Amino acid sequence: MQNRYWTRPLCSGQTQRVSIYIHSGLERQALRRAGRVAAATLAAIGERIAPGITTAQIDEWVRQHTEDQGARPSQLGYHGFPAATCTSRNQVVCHGIPKAHEVLCEGDIINVDITSNIGGFHGDTSATFFVGQPSAGARKLVHATRRSLEAGIEQVSPRARLGDIGAAIEEVAKAAGFSVVTSFGGHGIGKQMHMPPHVNHVGKRGRGLRLVVGMAFTIEPMLNEGSPEVEVLEDGWTVVTKDGGLSAQFEHTVLVTEAGCEVLTATSCGTPTPG
């Protein structure tokens, strides 16, 4: 086990030390296991998404599937979060709380966010699914969001910088006519669900922290059909678009390797398809 430290300048010209954890070979194996567990649960849930089910049912399924794999949901109880998964429907950007009265309707889109803890390591992944047949606009948004994630992942290598990831995501989003949420980003992951570094989903190429073999983090772009501005509801968790427009998100946990990038939460068919 080891830690590495990078420095970055502050406005005053001083420096600030940022600790980025570099995973050993055995720890990388543990991360792979956690990633497989989270990916399997997300894939299983995706197959059951349909009009008429409630988001509370999704939460129940996540709890059971995670337990069946010998793991536990990382999100449950995290800073008081009351559920095992986040279910973010239509205008909800992220951190939606499952509810017994929230019923999925024909044409909805919903993001299901899974984080699994097994053996003390976390795997984190999410996908936005179609509920029945969505509108053309919703379909375009969801597919663009998935492409933006894939573009960000393509930048990951020991030679890259975090800004390369954000720039690639932003390019895809703008080309499709959508905005990128900047209030939230990806994060380091390992023995903790959230660790440094923060991964912005916008950026400039050649800027930011240089990636190093053994770093693990999530890339999880959120694209809006309108403004990128968001607000948090009174429950303190649910984040919605400020203008009421649709939002979509996809997420993978990635590991920087000697060869480039390993997607730890990929299924046999890659990123889960929306429908």
C-alpha positions, 0 to 999 in steps of 0.5 A: 500500500502506498500514497502519493502526493501532488501539489497544486497552486492556490490563488495566493501562489502557495501550494496545497497537498492533495493525497491520491491513493495508489492501489497495489496489485492485491488491492486492484484485484479487490477493486475488480471484485467490487466492480463486478458485483456492482455491475451485476446488480445494475444489469439485473435491475435494468432488466426489470425496469418497466412501467408500473413498478415503484422506485421503492421496489428498485431499492428492495431489488438492489438490497436483495441482489447485493446481499445475494452476492455477499456484499452490502450497499455502500450508499445505505446510511451514508451520511444518513442516506435512507436507501440502498440506491439512488433512483433519479427520474426525469428531471432528477439529476442525481441522489433521488431517494426511492419512494413507495408512491413513485411509480414509473410511467411509460416514457420516463427515463430513470438513472439507477446508481449502484455502489457495492461494498465487498471485502472493504472495497467499493464498486460504483456504477450507474445507467439511465434506462428507458421506461417503455418508449421515451420521446425522441428528445429523451432518447437523444439525451440518454444516448449522448450521455452514454457517448460522453462517458465513453469519450471520457473513458477513452482519455484515461491512460498514465499519460493523460490529465484529468482535464482531458477527461472533462474536455472529451465529455464536454465536446460530446455534450455540446455537439449534441446540444446538451449541457454538462452539470458542473456542480457534481463530478466523479471521485476517487474510490477504493476502501472509501466510497468517495476519495480524492481526486474530484473528477470534473466533467468539463475541462481543458486538455493538458490541464489538471492532475496527471494520471498514474498507474494504480489510481481508481476513480469514477467518471459519471457525467450528468447531461441536461437538455436545458441549463446546467444549473441544479438545485437541491430539494428540501430532503437535502439529497434530491438534486433536480434541474433548475429549469425542469428539463430532463437529465441523464447520467452514466457512470463507471469505475475505472482503474489506470493501468500500464496499458491505459484504462480498465473499466471495473464496472463493465458487464460482458456487453459493456455499458448497460444499454438504456433500453 
